[in-house]
Amino acid sequence: MFDGTGVSRRTRASRGALFAALYAAALTAQAQTAAAPSGFVGSNACKTCHADVWANFYKNPHYQAVAAGDRPPEQTGCESCHGPGQAHVAARGGKTTIGHAFSTMAPKETMEVCLTCHAKDLQKANIRRSEHTLNGVTCTNCHSIHRSPSAKFLLAKARSETCYACHAGVRAQFEMPSKHRVNEGFMDCWDCHNPHGTFTATWRMAARPPMVEQSAFNDEACVKCHEDRRGPFVYEHPPTVIEGCERCHYPHGSMNGRLLRRPVEFTLCLECHNGGGRGTRLAGVDLTTKDHNLLDPKYQRCTTCHVRIHGSNADGLFLR
């Protein structure tokens, strides 16, 4: 059947269907273009020049977004951290054409880029008010995203060497006779500290400790390992509860046994039990009794008798 123009109805219908299909495809492409953020070129464009980085990027925890294949461009691969790369590719390189060139960014700007993804991590909830942030230390001072020698946490240096870059004095304390064995690799700084900041302490009269991580039930980090010292006890030793372990012990290392602050045990006890000021039993501090001759060596080691010095469930004098 032909219409008045000499074109069959079947041909006209085919042309109409073709035009409709092309129009629908054009609308779909336009919608996709509008939905996709402008300026993103994908990580394949980056590996042309940065082959050394891309060659090992599959080992990086950040590669999971690329492997997933279902993330939007601003959350995938290189551009998830560095921003859109179209201008950088068009200019054939240059730090000024990268959206986020971390080597030229201020510490606060660097942190905010990292928190785009990492803000949901509870361990980083206090990073904006941490001692590191307040002193201008940012993520890239401790972490190396592309060339980390550490298989854990993408650290800039191996294990605790990252911390020692600034805290050299603490490293020396770990070489003392009585110490926590960090230099031997038995434990790490982050077993006790959270470098991203902590919540307000519940010990030391709520004074904020140097980013010491709290254990379960808001106790000191010490009781994560020294569980028998945790309590609560029927008879508490007040310094332990109020001032914390550091009242009697150095946390990193000491020249004295058991990390004590004084070389002779009874001299440490006499800092409180001396009768000076308000040092009376009515004020909460027991005085040393008159039959304790402290010149006699048997009375110079208080914990020989007061064995439960951290707290007791049976005796108010910590004798058992």
Sine and cosine of phi, psi and omega as CSV:
sin_phi,cos_phi,sin_psi,cos_psi,sin_omega,cos_omega
0.00,0.00,0.70,-0.72,-0.01,-1.00
-0.86,-0.51,0.57,-0.82,0.10,-1.00
-1.00,0.02,-0.19,-0.98,-0.07,-1.00
-0.93,0.38,-0.29,0.96,-0.03,-1.00
-1.00,-0.05,-0.06,1.00,0.01,-1.00
1.00,0.05,0.17,0.99,0.00,-1.00
-0.96,-0.27,0.75,-0.66,-0.03,-1.00
-0.92,0.40,0.45,-0.89,0.03,-1.00
-0.91,0.42,-0.57,0.82,0.02,-1.00
-0.89,0.45,-0.67,0.75,0.01,-1.00
-0.91,0.41,-0.66,0.75,0.02,-1.00
-0.89,0.45,-0.64,0.77,0.02,-1.00
-0.91,0.41,-0.61,0.79,0.02,-1.00
-0.91,0.41,-0.66,0.75,0.03,-1.00
-0.90,0.43,-0.63,0.77,0.03,-1.00
-0.89,0.45,-0.66,0.75,0.03,-1.00
-0.91,0.41,-0.63,0.78,0.02,-1.00
-0.90,0.44,-0.72,0.69,0.02,-1.00
-0.88,0.47,-0.62,0.78,0.01,-1.00
-0.90,0.43,-0.65,0.76,0.01,-1.00
-0.91,0.41,-0.68,0.73,0.01,-1.00
-0.91,0.42,-0.61,0.79,0.01,-1.00
-0.92,0.40,-0.66,0.75,0.03,-1.00
-0.90,0.44,-0.65,0.76,0.03,-1.00
-0.90,0.43,-0.63,0.78,0.02,-1.00
-0.90,0.43,-0.66,0.75,0.04,-1.00
-0.90,0.44,-0.66,0.75,0.02,-1.00
-0.89,0.46,-0.70,0.71,0.01,-1.00
-0.89,0.45,-0.64,0.77,0.01,-1.00
-0.91,0.42,-0.63,0.77,0.02,-1.00
-0.91,0.41,-0.65,0.76,0.02,-1.00
-0.91,0.41,-0.63,0.78,0.02,-1.00
-0.90,0.43,-0.62,0.78,0.00,-1.00
-0.94,0.33,-0.55,0.84,-0.04,-1.00
-0.97,0.24,-0.54,0.84,-0.06,-1.00
-0.98,0.21,0.74,-0.67,0.03,-1.00
-0.87,0.49,0.64,-0.77,-0.04,-1.00
-0.97,0.26,0.55,-0.84,0.09,-1.00
1.00,-0.05,-0.09,1.00,-0.01,-1.00
-1.00,0.01,0.74,-0.68,-0.07,-1.00
-0.89,-0.46,-0.19,0.98,-0.01,-1.00
1.00,-0.01,0.39,-0.92,-0.08,-1.00
-0.95,0.33,-0.37,0.93,0.01,-1.00
-0.88,0.47,-0.51,0.86,0.03,-1.00
-0.94,0.33,-0.50,0.87,-0.04,-1.00
-0.96,0.29,-0.60,0.80,-0.12,-0.99
-0.94,0.33,-0.21,0.98,0.05,-1.00
-0.88,0.47,-0.67,0.74,0.01,-1.00
-0.99,-0.14,-0.59,0.81,-0.08,-1.00
-0.98,-0.19,0.81,0.58,-0.06,-1.00
-0.91,0.42,-0.55,0.84,-0.03,-1.00
-0.92,0.40,-0.58,0.81,0.04,-1.00
-0.96,0.28,-0.70,0.72,-0.06,-1.00
-0.92,0.39,-0.50,0.86,-0.06,-1.00
-0.87,0.49,-0.52,0.86,-0.02,-1.00
-0.93,-0.36,0.08,1.00,-0.09,-1.00
-0.92,0.38,-0.40,0.91,0.00,-1.00
-0.92,0.40,-0.31,0.95,0.06,-1.00
-1.00,0.08,-0.18,0.98,-0.11,-0.99
-0.99,0.12,0.65,-0.76,0.04,-1.00
-0.84,0.54,-0.45,0.89,0.00,-1.00
-0.95,0.30,-0.18,0.98,-0.01,-1.00
-0.95,0.31,-0.25,0.97,-0.06,-1.00
-0.86,0.50,-0.52,0.85,0.02,-1.00
-0.92,0.39,-0.58,0.81,0.05,-1.00
-0.94,0.34,-0.69,0.72,-0.03,-1.00
-0.91,0.42,-0.56,0.83,-0.02,-1.00
-0.90,0.44,-0.66,0.75,0.06,-1.00
0.95,0.30,0.12,0.99,-0.04,-1.00
-0.85,-0.53,0.23,0.97,-0.02,-1.00
-1.00,-0.05,0.46,-0.89,0.09,-1.00
-0.92,0.39,0.33,-0.95,-0.08,-1.00
-0.83,0.56,-0.59,0.80,-0.04,-1.00
-0.96,0.28,-0.05,1.00,0.04,-1.00
-0.84,-0.54,0.32,0.95,-0.09,-1.00
-0.81,-0.59,0.78,-0.63,0.16,-0.99
0.88,0.47,-0.56,-0.83,-0.12,-0.99
-0.86,0.50,-0.65,0.76,-0.11,-0.99
-0.96,0.27,-0.22,0.98,0.06,-1.00
-0.92,0.38,-0.45,0.89,0.04,-1.00
-0.97,-0.26,-0.66,0.75,-0.12,-0.99
-1.00,-0.03,-0.12,0.99,0.01,-1.00
1.00,0.09,0.04,-1.00,-0.02,-1.00
-0.81,0.58,0.69,-0.73,-0.10,-1.00
-0.96,-0.28,0.08,1.00,-0.07,-1.00
-0.87,0.50,-0.72,0.70,-0.01,-1.00
-0.91,0.41,-0.58,0.82,0.01,-1.00
-0.92,0.39,-0.66,0.75,0.02,-1.00
-0.93,0.37,-0.67,0.74,-0.01,-1.00
-0.90,0.44,-0.56,0.83,-0.01,-1.00
-1.00,0.06,-0.01,1.00,-0.02,-1.00
0.85,0.52,0.67,0.74,0.08,-1.00
0.95,-0.31,-0.06,-1.00,0.01,-1.00
0.96,-0.30,0.76,-0.65,-0.04,-1.00
-0.91,0.41,-0.48,0.88,-0.06,-1.00
-0.95,0.32,-0.25,0.97,-0.03,-1.00
-0.99,-0.17,0.01,1.00,0.04,-1.00
-1.00,-0.04,0.69,-0.72,0.00,-1.00
-0.87,0.50,-0.71,0.71,0.00,-1.00
-0.77,-0.64,1.00,0.02,0.11,-0.99
-1.00,-0.04,0.99,-0.17,-0.20,-0.98
-0.89,0.45,-0.47,0.88,0.00,-1.00
-0.94,0.35,-0.27,0.96,0.00,-1.00
-0.93,-0.38,0.02,1.00,-0.10,-1.00
-1.00,-0.03,0.48,-0.88,0.08,-1.00
-0.94,0.33,0.44,-0.90,-0.03,-1.00
-0.80,0.59,-0.68,0.73,-0.03,-1.00
-0.91,0.42,-0.64,0.77,0.01,-1.00
-0.90,0.44,-0.66,0.75,0.03,-1.00
-0.88,0.48,-0.71,0.70,-0.01,-1.00
-0.88,0.48,-0.67,0.75,-0.04,-1.00
-0.91,0.42,-0.59,0.81,0.05,-1.00
-0.90,0.43,-0.70,0.72,0.00,-1.00
-0.91,0.42,-0.61,0.79,-0.03,-1.00
-0.95,0.31,-0.16,0.99,0.09,-1.00
-0.82,0.57,-0.61,0.79,0.05,-1.00
-0.96,-0.26,-0.61,0.79,-0.17,-0.99
-1.00,0.04,-0.01,1.00,-0.02,-1.00
-0.92,0.40,-0.40,0.92,-0.04,-1.00
-0.98,0.21,-0.12,0.99,0.01,-1.00
-0.99,0.14,0.84,-0.55,-0.04,-1.00
-0.87,0.48,-0.52,0.86,-0.01,-1.00
-0.90,0.43,-0.30,0.95,-0.02,-1.00
-0.93,-0.37,0.29,0.96,-0.06,-1.00
-0.90,0.43,-0.45,0.89,-0.07,-1.00
-0.94,-0.34,0.32,0.95,-0.13,-0.99
-0.91,0.41,-0.53,0.84,-0.04,-1.00
-0.93,0.36,-0.38,0.92,0.02,-1.00
-0.92,-0.39,0.23,0.97,0.01,-1.00
-0.96,0.29,0.34,-0.94,0.02,-1.00
-0.88,0.48,-0.59,0.81,0.02,-1.00
-0.89,0.46,-0.76,0.65,-0.03,-1.00
-0.90,0.43,-0.66,0.75,-0.02,-1.00
-0.91,0.40,-0.34,0.94,0.01,-1.00
-0.96,-0.28,0.32,0.95,0.12,-0.99
0.99,0.15,0.21,0.98,0.05,-1.00
-1.00,0.03,0.77,-0.64,-0.03,-1.00
-0.84,-0.54,0.00,-1.00,-0.14,-0.99
-0.83,0.55,-0.71,0.71,-0.09,-1.00
-0.96,0.29,-0.13,0.99,0.11,-0.99
-0.96,0.27,-0.45,0.89,-0.05,-1.00
-0.92,-0.38,-0.40,0.92,-0.06,-1.00
-0.91,-0.41,0.60,-0.80,0.12,-0.99
-0.86,-0.52,0.95,-0.33,-0.16,-0.99
-0.94,0.35,-0.64,0.76,-0.11,-0.99
-0.98,-0.20,-0.39,0.92,-0.10,-0.99
-0.74,-0.67,0.75,0.67,-0.01,-1.00
-0.98,0.18,0.76,-0.65,0.08,-1.00
-0.99,0.15,-0.11,0.99,-0.05,-1.00
-0.97,-0.26,0.71,-0.70,0.01,-1.00
-0.97,0.22,-0.17,0.99,-0.07,-1.00
-0.87,-0.49,0.75,-0.66,0.10,-0.99
0.93,0.37,0.11,0.99,-0.01,-1.00
0.79,0.62,0.72,0.69,-0.03,-1.00
-0.95,0.31,0.49,-0.87,0.00,-1.00
-0.94,0.33,-0.47,0.88,0.05,-1.00
-0.71,-0.70,0.25,-0.97,-0.07,-1.00
-0.94,0.35,0.78,-0.62,0.13,-0.99
0.73,0.68,-0.76,-0.65,-0.12,-0.99
-0.96,0.28,-0.13,0.99,0.09,-1.00
-0.85,0.53,-0.47,0.88,0.04,-1.00
-0.88,0.47,-0.69,0.72,-0.01,-1.00
-0.95,0.31,-0.59,0.80,-0.05,-1.00
-0.91,0.41,-0.33,0.94,0.02,-1.00
-0.84,0.54,-0.52,0.86,0.05,-1.00
-0.95,-0.33,-0.60,0.80,-0.11,-0.99
-0.99,-0.16,0.88,0.48,-0.04,-1.00
-0.92,0.40,-0.54,0.84,0.01,-1.00
-0.90,0.43,-0.56,0.83,0.03,-1.00
-0.94,0.35,-0.58,0.81,0.04,-1.00
-0.86,0.51,-0.64,0.76,0.02,-1.00
-0.90,0.43,-0.58,0.81,0.02,-1.00
-0.91,0.42,-0.52,0.86,0.02,-1.00
-0.97,0.25,-0.01,1.00,0.09,-1.00
-0.98,-0.18,0.01,1.00,-0.02,-1.00
-0.96,0.27,0.30,-0.95,-0.06,-1.00
-0.84,0.54,-0.69,0.73,0.05,-1.00
-0.96,-0.28,0.85,-0.53,-0.19,-0.98
-0.31,-0.95,0.24,-0.97,0.28,-0.96
-1.00,0.04,0.67,-0.74,-0.20,-0.98
-1.00,0.07,0.94,0.35,0.04,-1.00
-0.99,0.14,-0.71,0.70,-0.03,-1.00
-0.90,0.43,-0.40,0.92,0.03,-1.00
-1.00,0.10,-0.08,1.00,0.02,-1.00
1.00,0.09,0.11,0.99,0.00,-1.00
-0.95,0.33,-0.51,0.86,0.01,-1.00
-0.51,-0.86,0.14,-0.99,-0.04,-1.00
-0.79,-0.62,0.27,-0.96,-0.01,-1.00
-0.84,0.54,-0.64,0.77,-0.09,-1.00
-0.97,0.24,-0.01,1.00,0.16,-0.99
-0.93,0.36,-0.45,0.89,0.02,-1.00
-0.92,-0.40,-0.50,0.87,-0.09,-1.00
-0.94,-0.33,0.52,-0.85,0.20,-0.98
-0.94,-0.35,0.97,-0.26,-0.07,-1.00
-0.91,0.42,-0.19,0.98,0.01,-1.00
-1.00,-0.08,0.09,1.00,0.03,-1.00
0.97,-0.23,0.44,-0.90,-0.05,-1.00
-0.76,-0.65,0.19,-0.98,0.10,-0.99
-0.98,0.22,0.23,-0.97,-0.01,-1.00
-0.87,0.50,0.70,-0.72,-0.08,-1.00
-0.94,0.34,0.42,-0.91,0.08,-1.00
-0.96,-0.29,0.16,0.99,0.07,-1.00
-0.80,-0.60,0.05,-1.00,-0.07,-1.00
0.80,0.60,0.68,0.73,0.02,-1.00
0.81,0.59,0.61,0.80,0.03,-1.00
0.92,0.40,0.24,0.97,0.09,-1.00
-0.93,0.36,0.69,-0.72,-0.07,-1.00
-0.96,0.29,0.88,-0.47,0.05,-1.00
-0.97,0.22,0.19,-0.98,-0.03,-1.00
-0.95,0.31,0.97,0.24,0.06,-1.00
0.81,0.59,0.66,0.75,0.05,-1.00
-0.99,0.15,0.80,-0.60,-0.04,-1.00
-0.97,0.26,0.73,-0.69,0.03,-1.00
-0.99,0.17,0.56,-0.83,0.08,-1.00
-1.00,0.04,-0.19,-0.98,0.03,-1.00
-0.87,0.49,0.56,-0.83,0.03,-1.00
0.90,0.43,0.43,0.90,0.11,-0.99
0.90,0.43,0.42,0.91,0.06,-1.00
-1.00,0.08,0.14,-0.99,0.05,-1.00
-0.89,0.45,0.40,-0.91,0.01,-1.00
-0.89,0.45,-0.41,0.91,-0.05,-1.00
-0.86,0.52,-0.60,0.80,-0.11,-0.99
-0.98,0.21,-0.05,1.00,0.13,-0.99
-0.91,0.42,-0.53,0.85,0.07,-1.00
-0.97,-0.24,-0.68,0.73,-0.04,-1.00
-1.00,-0.02,0.92,0.40,-0.13,-0.99
-0.91,0.41,-0.48,0.88,-0.02,-1.00
-0.94,0.34,-0.21,0.98,0.00,-1.00
-1.00,-0.08,0.00,1.00,-0.20,-0.98
-0.96,0.29,-0.74,0.67,-0.12,-0.99
0.98,0.18,-0.31,-0.95,0.06,1.00
-0.94,0.33,0.45,-0.89,0.00,-1.00
-0.92,-0.39,0.36,-0.93,0.09,-1.00
-0.90,0.44,-0.68,0.74,0.04,-1.00
-0.91,-0.42,0.96,-0.27,-0.04,-1.00
-1.00,0.00,0.54,-0.84,0.17,-0.99
-1.00,-0.01,0.95,-0.31,-0.17,-0.99
-0.77,0.63,-0.68,0.73,0.00,-1.00
-0.85,0.52,-0.56,0.83,-0.01,-1.00
-0.91,0.41,-0.65,0.76,-0.06,-1.00
-0.98,0.22,-0.69,0.72,-0.15,-0.99
-1.00,0.03,-0.75,0.66,-0.11,-0.99
-0.99,-0.13,-0.32,0.95,0.05,-1.00
1.00,0.03,0.04,-1.00,-0.08,-1.00
-0.87,0.49,-0.51,0.86,-0.07,-1.00
-0.93,0.37,-0.15,0.99,0.07,-1.00
-0.90,0.43,-0.54,0.84,-0.02,-1.00
-0.90,-0.44,-0.38,0.93,-0.12,-0.99
-0.87,-0.49,0.55,-0.84,0.24,-0.97
-1.00,0.09,0.70,-0.72,-0.10,-1.00
-0.98,0.22,-0.45,0.89,-0.10,-1.00
-0.99,-0.16,-0.78,0.63,-0.03,-1.00
-0.18,-0.98,0.38,-0.92,-0.04,-1.00
-0.47,-0.88,0.43,-0.90,0.12,-0.99
-0.98,0.19,-0.14,0.99,-0.03,-1.00
-0.96,-0.27,0.45,-0.89,0.00,-1.00
-0.87,0.50,0.50,-0.86,0.03,-1.00
0.83,0.56,0.49,0.87,0.05,-1.00
0.86,0.51,0.42,0.91,-0.04,-1.00
-0.95,0.31,0.41,-0.91,-0.03,-1.00
-0.99,0.14,-0.26,0.96,0.03,-1.00
-0.77,-0.64,0.51,-0.86,-0.06,-1.00
-0.95,0.30,-0.48,0.88,0.00,-1.00
-0.93,-0.37,0.76,-0.65,-0.18,-0.98
-0.88,0.48,-0.71,0.71,-0.10,-0.99
-0.92,0.39,-0.46,0.89,0.04,-1.00
-0.93,0.38,-0.49,0.87,0.08,-1.00
-0.94,0.34,-0.67,0.74,0.00,-1.00
-0.91,0.41,-0.56,0.83,-0.03,-1.00
-0.94,0.33,-0.18,0.98,0.09,-1.00
-0.88,0.47,-0.47,0.88,0.06,-1.00
-0.94,-0.34,-0.70,0.72,-0.11,-0.99
-1.00,0.01,0.90,0.44,-0.10,-0.99
-0.83,-0.56,-0.09,1.00,0.02,-1.00
0.98,0.19,-0.05,1.00,0.01,-1.00
-0.99,0.15,0.52,-0.85,0.03,-1.00
0.88,0.48,-0.86,-0.52,0.00,-1.00
-0.99,-0.13,0.44,0.90,-0.05,-1.00
-0.98,0.22,0.90,0.44,0.05,-1.00
-0.83,-0.56,0.28,-0.96,-0.02,-1.00
-0.89,0.45,-0.58,0.81,-0.02,-1.00
-0.91,0.40,-0.44,0.90,0.02,-1.00
-1.00,-0.03,0.08,1.00,0.10,-1.00
0.98,-0.21,-0.04,1.00,0.00,-1.00
-0.87,-0.49,0.87,-0.49,0.02,-1.00
-0.96,0.30,0.71,-0.70,0.07,-1.00
-0.99,0.13,0.45,-0.90,0.10,-0.99
-0.94,0.35,0.78,-0.62,-0.07,-1.00
-0.94,0.33,0.36,-0.93,-0.09,-1.00
-0.93,0.36,-0.37,0.93,0.00,-1.00
-1.00,0.09,0.05,1.00,0.09,-1.00
-1.00,-0.09,1.00,-0.04,0.05,-1.00
-0.99,0.17,0.97,-0.24,-0.11,-0.99
-0.96,0.29,-0.07,1.00,0.15,-0.99
-0.99,0.16,-0.27,0.96,0.03,-1.00
-1.00,0.09,0.84,-0.54,-0.07,-1.00
-0.82,0.57,-0.49,0.87,-0.06,-1.00
-0.94,0.35,-0.31,0.95,0.05,-1.00
-0.99,-0.15,0.02,1.00,-0.05,-1.00
-1.00,0.00,-0.15,0.99,0.07,-1.00
-0.90,-0.44,1.00,0.03,-0.17,-0.99
-0.86,0.50,-0.58,0.81,-0.09,-1.00
-0.97,0.24,0.00,1.00,0.14,-0.99
-0.89,0.45,-0.61,0.79,0.04,-1.00
-0.98,-0.21,-0.69,0.73,-0.04,-1.00
-1.00,0.03,0.95,0.31,-0.19,-0.98
-0.96,0.30,-0.45,0.90,-0.03,-1.00
-0.98,-0.21,0.84,0.55,-0.16,-0.99
-0.93,0.36,-0.35,0.94,0.00,-1.00
-1.00,0.09,-0.16,0.99,-0.01,-1.00
0.58,-0.81,0.52,-0.85,-0.06,-1.00
-0.67,-0.75,0.49,-0.87,0.10,-1.00
-0.97,-0.24,0.07,1.00,-0.10,-1.00
-0.78,-0.62,-0.45,0.89,-0.13,-0.99
-0.61,-0.79,0.72,-0.69,-0.03,-1.00
-0.95,0.30,-0.29,0.96,0.05,-1.00
-0.98,-0.18,0.16,0.99,0.06,-1.00
0.87,0.49,0.53,0.85,0.00,-1.00
-0.98,0.19,-0.35,0.94,0.03,-1.00
-0.39,-0.92,0.00,0.00,0.00,0.00
